[in-house]
Amino acid sequence: MREVFSTLEADQDLSHANTMALPSLAEYLWRARNERDVGQGLQLANERGWDLTVLGGGSNLLLPRRIGGLTLCADIDEIAFSSGAGDAVHVEVGAGVGWHSLVEACVERELWGIENLALIPGRVGAAPIQNIGAYGVEIADVLDWVELVDRRDGKSHRLDREACELGYRDSIFKRELANQVVITRLGLTLSSRPRPRLDYGALSQHVGVSGSAREVFAAVCAIRREKLPDPSDLPNTGSFFKNPLVSGSQASRLLSEFPAMPHYPQADGRVKLAAGWLIDQCGLKGYRQGAFGVHDRQALVLVHFGGGVLAELLAFAGRIVDAVHARFAVTLEREPRCVGER
């Protein structure tokens, strides 16, 4: 392992490696460009008893001031397309590819399936962890398999979609496999036949009659840019809170008091509420305290004006959670994960 250890970067600044721009220092950083590199990094961490943190684009991870042990980045940036049966097209993509870059590459080929997921920040490897979704589409809709290296045996494994246990902003990678595996590649199946999904929100109003994949992509980009701040201009992690799921009876009680409340009935009888609307109704849109604030156009997004640290951000978010619970008796859950959190 001497070769690997000699390439480690010690005390690396990660403040520009997370979209919330939180100050953070990695004790050791290892950039893996292929599966062999990943395996070597994991072996080193095991031999030395180091904690492991897997860092992608840093768009859904909140970093503390210092991360002990090994921080590993899987910088595998390959994309391959192959024809399947009928109109199916298989896409194999490395974990280090930017998610939006993948969407662009697929749209250029007029492939359907992930055009609604344009402009979601972060890398491909993080997509199944969070089961990313937007405008009525989730990665679960197109995912075939996830390839990973397991820290416990150092071997590569392939999990099919069912084994990934994908749920609303959830997966096995956030639970049983948290901090145990490094995702290296994904397999997706898209379609060369038009399959537009325009039934969510106002998306259909922004798409022309022909409704090409390029038009849907452009519409999603325009809507997101109008509502959401660019992390490079104003640091943020996108949606900071999950849209809460409540029982049908609780939703009925809330609707009797707040008839204009957005609500989305689910197949299991529960009802999904809009966290941004709940926060807005508490008068918190545009609210700021110290280094952090609620975005003035999208209350679901918390932003960092600079100079803040993780503890301050979590305290700020806690005040928002308390305000929403006091008014609606609904508890918001944080969407981005903290390093070391299980």
TACOR-V170216 format. One record per backbone hydrogen bond with DSSP energy under -1.0 kcal/mol. NH is the residue of the N-H (numbers start at 1). CO is the residue of the C=O. Records with the same first field share a line. If there is no record, write none. Layout:
NH: CO / CO
//
This chain:
5: 1
6: 2
7: 4
8: 5
9: 29
11: 27
12: 26
14: 24
17: 14
19: 58
21: 18
25: 65
26: 12
27: 67
28: 69
29: 9
30: 71
32: 73
38: 34
39: 35
40: 36
41: 37
42: 38
43: 39
44: 40
45: 41
46: 42
47: 43
48: 44
50: 45
53: 70
55: 72
62: 337
67: 25
70: 51
71: 28
72: 53
73: 30
75: 32 / 73
80: 92
82: 90
84: 88
88: 85
89: 190
90: 82
91: 188
92: 80
93: 186
94: 78
95: 184
96: 76
97: 94
99: 122
102: 98
103: 99
104: 100
105: 101
106: 102
107: 103
108: 104
110: 107
111: 106
112: 191
117: 114
118: 115
120: 117
124: 97
125: 95
126: 123
127: 124
130: 126
132: 127
134: 137
137: 134
139: 132
141: 138
142: 139
143: 139
144: 187
145: 187
146: 159
147: 185
148: 157
149: 182
150: 155
151: 180
154: 150
157: 148
159: 146
161: 144
164: 160
165: 162
167: 170
170: 167
172: 164
174: 171
177: 172
178: 175
180: 177
182: 149
184: 147
185: 147
186: 93
187: 145
188: 91
189: 142
190: 89
191: 112
192: 87
203: 200
206: 203
216: 212
217: 213
218: 214
219: 215
220: 216
221: 217
222: 218
223: 219
224: 220
225: 221
226: 222
227: 223
228: 224
233: 230
234: 230
236: 19
240: 300
242: 333
246: 271
251: 247
252: 248
253: 249
254: 250
255: 251
256: 252
257: 253
258: 254
261: 258
264: 272
266: 270
269: 266
271: 246
272: 264
273: 244
278: 274
279: 275
280: 276
281: 277
283: 280
284: 279
287: 284
289: 292
292: 289
293: 303
294: 287
295: 301
301: 298
303: 293
304: 235
305: 291
313: 309
314: 310
315: 311
316: 312
317: 313
318: 314
319: 315
320: 316
321: 317
322: 318
323: 319
324: 320
325: 321
326: 322
327: 323
328: 324
329: 325
335: 240
337: 60
339: 62
341: 338
//
